Amino acid sequence: MPSLSDEQQLIANTVRSFVDREVIPVASRMEHDDEYPHQLVEQMKALGLFGLNVPEAWGGSDVDYTTFAIVFEELARGWLGLAGILGTHLVLCDVLTRFGTQEQKDRYLPVLAAGGRRGAIALSEPNAGTDLQSITTTARREGDHYLINGAKMWITNARHGEILLILAKTDPHARPAHTGMSAFIAEKGEPGLVVGRDIEKLGYKTVETCELYFENFRVPAENLIGGVEGRGFKHVMTGLEAERINVAARGLGLARAAFLEAIRYAQQRTTFGKLICEHQSIQIKLAEMATRIEASRLLIYSAAEKKDRGERCDLEAGMAKLFATETAADVSLEAMRILGGNGYSKDYPVERFYRDAPLLVIGGGTNELQRLIIARQLLARHSID
Ligand SMILES: Cc1cc2nc3c(=O)[nH]c(=O)nc-3n(C[C@H](O)[C@H](O)[C@H](O)COP(=O)(O)OP(=O)(O)OC[C@H]3O[C@@H](n4cnc5c(N)ncnc54)[C@H](O)[C@@H]3O)c2cc1C
């Protein structure tokens, strides 16, 4: 853990005790029942978490990226789904804060920061996820409105969230394609938007992930983010850079939780006359798990500190996301092995960690994509031309 200021420590302690006291005791039961955690969301609002990256002028706390990562680490230690409710909401806040017009910020940031209305980001489509430039959703200007047509898929917070960041093509023929892409902030309520089914998932339950259908959905022209067409792809990509730090921190939190279950269990379970933690093969697992968790921590907080200094950190954030989420997936499986049959049972939270972890490898830019981003940056930095 980096050395923390008093303010950072206070936030870390507050979120940690919220997770210990309120989240961990109910997380597995609610996750198995796929029950939406309204009460916990109210408590998160009271803690100010929905305004974490919103400037104080609009009612947020505008924390640094280190604190941002700590909050996600702690939430995911308790329950990944809860971190999911916050994650894309804060991407929307980030994009709006950086690129929104004054009027857009004044109108939306205060209510988003308070959590009075929550946000979702609608980028992916049935036929375009990693390759976002091939989306087919369009936004056609008609008078003082845009008409949005198309379909989005995998949209977290789409049912309970009320404000959407929509990525669409204002010029579907533009080449390169991203120069014809624009981002909009839209409120539910106008006709032409249908929230489809909640997609049934392996894990990451409780937080809903839905399909969205747009048919001549009207968005006022003043809701074009930044007021200029053709910049939406850049806006979204910038927002996703911060998201990589939050997804990496979620991986760290989840891996820590799985490790703690495993090391506790290993000191209680006896086989062949000794505690399983005395078997060398279990010790090797514990050592490898803890080492990878510590390495994840260092990568994440180093990327966060770099971003806090205002330096470009897509390489570091990509490395942190890649390593920490692969660690989460591997450590949750190792924890399951250490718990033996109990690891596979719903009586212990390890099966939940194991089901939740793969999302982190896919979401926030797949880890295959992270490797490409990392390699591209490395080649640029080490160019021999
Ligand atoms: C639970 C959940 C929640 C989500 N929430 C949201 C959300 O809130 N908003 C949103 O917009 N999206 C969301 N997504 C979508 C998510 O961002 C995409 O699933 C992800 O970007 C991958 O896109 P895809 O599923 O279309 O896979 P594809 O893009 O079809 O990729 C399939 C496979 O090919 C690989 N691949 C693709 N291109 C390359 C390449 N050039 N080189 C090497 N490998 C490649 C990928 O890494 C992957 O392994 C969510 C997804 C899930 C599962």
The ligand as a Tripos MOL2 file, in Angstrom:
@<TRIPOS>MOLECULE
LIG
   53    58     1     0     0
SMALL
NO_CHARGES

@<TRIPOS>ATOM
      1 C1        -20.9740   -8.5350  -17.4530 C.3       1 LIG1
      2 C2        -20.5850   -7.5650  -18.5100 C.ar      1 LIG1
      3 C3        -20.8120   -6.2210  -18.3280 C.ar      1 LIG1
      4 C4        -20.5210   -5.3110  -19.3470 C.ar      1 LIG1
      5 N1        -20.8340   -3.9740  -19.1800 N.ar      1 LIG1
      6 C5        -20.7090   -3.1310  -20.2410 C.ar      1 LIG1
      7 C6        -21.1850   -1.7920  -20.1310 C.ar      1 LIG1
      8 O1        -21.6530   -1.3370  -19.0970 O.2       1 LIG1
      9 N2        -21.1230   -1.0060  -21.2460 N.ar      1 LIG1
     10 C7        -20.6040   -1.4610  -22.4240 C.ar      1 LIG1
     11 O2        -20.5940   -0.6900  -23.3870 O.2       1 LIG1
     12 N3        -20.1150   -2.7240  -22.5310 N.ar      1 LIG1
     13 C8        -20.1630   -3.5580  -21.4760 C.ar      1 LIG1
     14 N4        -19.7160   -4.8440  -21.5750 N.ar      1 LIG1
     15 C9        -19.1880   -5.3150  -22.8450 C.3       1 LIG1
     16 C10       -17.6850   -5.5350  -22.8240 C.3       1 LIG1
     17 O3        -17.0310   -4.3010  -22.8170 O.3       1 LIG1
     18 C11       -17.3600   -6.3970  -24.0420 C.3       1 LIG1
     19 O4        -17.8910   -7.6900  -23.8020 O.3       1 LIG1
     20 C12       -15.8790   -6.4690  -24.3050 C.3       1 LIG1
     21 O5        -15.3900   -5.2270  -24.7100 O.3       1 LIG1
     22 C13       -15.5480   -7.5110  -25.3760 C.3       1 LIG1
     23 O6        -16.3300   -7.3110  -26.5020 O.3       1 LIG1
     24 P1        -17.1330   -8.5490  -27.1510 P.3       1 LIG1
     25 O7        -17.8580   -9.2450  -26.0640 O.co2     1 LIG1
     26 O8        -17.9180   -8.0220  -28.2830 O.co2     1 LIG1
     27 O9        -16.0140   -9.5280  -27.6600 O.3       1 LIG1
     28 P2        -15.2600   -9.4150  -29.0840 P.3       1 LIG1
     29 O10       -14.8560   -8.0180  -29.3350 O.co2     1 LIG1
     30 O11       -16.1000  -10.0830  -30.1030 O.co2     1 LIG1
     31 O12       -13.9780  -10.2920  -28.8110 O.3       1 LIG1
     32 C14       -14.0310  -11.7360  -28.8040 C.3       1 LIG1
     33 C15       -12.6260  -12.2350  -28.5060 C.3       1 LIG1
     34 O13       -11.7100  -11.8140  -29.5350 O.3       1 LIG1
     35 C16       -10.6340  -11.0930  -28.9360 C.3       1 LIG1
     36 N5        -10.2030  -10.0350  -29.8380 N.ar      1 LIG1
     37 C17       -10.9710   -9.1010  -30.4380 C.ar      1 LIG1
     38 N6        -10.2230   -8.3060  -31.2250 N.ar      1 LIG1
     39 C18        -8.9430   -8.7370  -31.0860 C.ar      1 LIG1
     40 C19        -7.6820   -8.3180  -31.6450 C.ar      1 LIG1
     41 N7         -7.5800   -7.2670  -32.4450 N.pl3     1 LIG1
     42 N8         -6.5860   -9.0200  -31.2970 N.ar      1 LIG1
     43 C20        -6.6510  -10.0600  -30.4380 C.ar      1 LIG1
     44 N9         -7.8080  -10.5050  -29.8980 N.ar      1 LIG1
     45 C21        -8.9350   -9.8420  -30.2120 C.ar      1 LIG1
     46 C22       -11.2000  -10.5300  -27.6410 C.3       1 LIG1
     47 O14       -10.1760  -10.2010  -26.7180 O.3       1 LIG1
     48 C23       -12.0540  -11.6960  -27.1900 C.3       1 LIG1
     49 O15       -11.2280  -12.6720  -26.5990 O.3       1 LIG1
     50 C24       -19.9360   -5.7690  -20.5370 C.ar      1 LIG1
     51 C25       -19.6470   -7.1210  -20.6950 C.ar      1 LIG1
     52 C26       -19.9700   -8.0200  -19.7050 C.ar      1 LIG1
     53 C27       -19.6880   -9.4920  -19.9100 C.3       1 LIG1
@<TRIPOS>BOND
     1     1     2 1
     2     2     3 ar
     3     2    52 ar
     4     3     4 ar
     5     4     5 ar
     6     4    50 ar
     7     5     6 ar
     8     6     7 ar
     9     6    13 1
    10     7     8 2
    11     7     9 ar
    12     9    10 ar
    13    10    11 2
    14    10    12 ar
    15    12    13 ar
    16    13    14 ar
    17    14    15 1
    18    14    50 ar
    19    15    16 1
    20    16    17 1
    21    16    18 1
    22    18    19 1
    23    18    20 1
    24    20    21 1
    25    20    22 1
    26    22    23 1
    27    23    24 1
    28    24    25 2
    29    24    26 1
    30    24    27 1
    31    27    28 1
    32    28    29 2
    33    28    30 1
    34    28    31 1
    35    31    32 1
    36    32    33 1
    37    33    34 1
    38    33    48 1
    39    34    35 1
    40    35    36 1
    41    35    46 1
    42    36    37 ar
    43    36    45 ar
    44    37    38 ar
    45    38    39 ar
    46    39    40 ar
    47    39    45 ar
    48    40    41 1
    49    40    42 ar
    50    42    43 ar
    51    43    44 ar
    52    44    45 ar
    53    46    47 1
    54    46    48 1
    55    48    49 1
    56    50    51 ar
    57    51    52 ar
    58    52    53 1
@<TRIPOS>SUBSTRUCTURE
     1 LIG1         1 GROUP 0 **** ****
